[in-house]
Amino acid sequence: MVVGLYDDINGVDFKLKFIFQIIAAKIIIDNGLIIDNLHGFAGIYELSRIAAQILTIFIIVAIINSINFIDGIDGLAITTVILFIIGFEFFASEPTSFTNLSTILIGSLVSLYYFNFRKKNKVFLGDSGSLFLGGIISIYVIRILTNNYIIKPEFDLHKILFVISILFYPIIDIIRIFFLRLIKGKSPFIADKNHIHHLILSKTNNHFLTTFIIVFISIFFIILIQALL
């Protein structure tokens, strides 16, 4: 968050932000939050300590950047984060230890809609806000992928597929934009206007409608995954 704030004010090279994201990921791991079991995904269960750390760092950095990447139009990032947190709490078999934090985050983010959508004196998340929220969401994801988070029996979803379903748009967008920039010979971390939400915005010319369309598709995808599984 601090690096993002400095970037909002003075601008920071993406390499420096990437290094600090890895440092933050290692701090999270050293505090006991680590993905050391894939629960049978691709036939893999328990991971070695080194493999678990590498995978956890990769996932944390990927989630941080995926949230940062979608913070390009009004309301999209905060709506995606709110949708994820609601999904996290709703699908848990019992109240989680994150419930109070979830309530605080949702209450704080909902109030941002007023500042995000008004015509004058707008307030944006900026890199500080999007990197902070990305870091928080990565911690939620690690929590889901541990044995401490149990999905309600009636849904019976594989945990990795569950994470993919409630982070559908950020995951699709970062994968698409990453390979698109590589194909064009550009750095994957240099900002441009080729994100899916920018393409939709060019057709609707309305930030609210664009956010609504993406959120509607995301909710539909969550329901579809649960129906199929």
Protein Blocks (a to p, Z undefined) as FASTA:
>chain_A
ZZmmmmmmnopafklmmmmmmmmmmmmmmnopacfbeghpghiacdcfklmmmmmmmmmm
mmmmmmmmmmmbghklmmmmmmmmmmmmmmpmbdcfklmmmmmmmmmmmmmmmmmmpmbh
pacebjmlmmmmmmmmmmmmmmmmpmkbccdfklopafklmmmmmmmmmmmmmmmmmmmm
mmnopafkbccfkbfklmmmmmnopaklmmmmmmmmmmmmmmmmmmmZZ
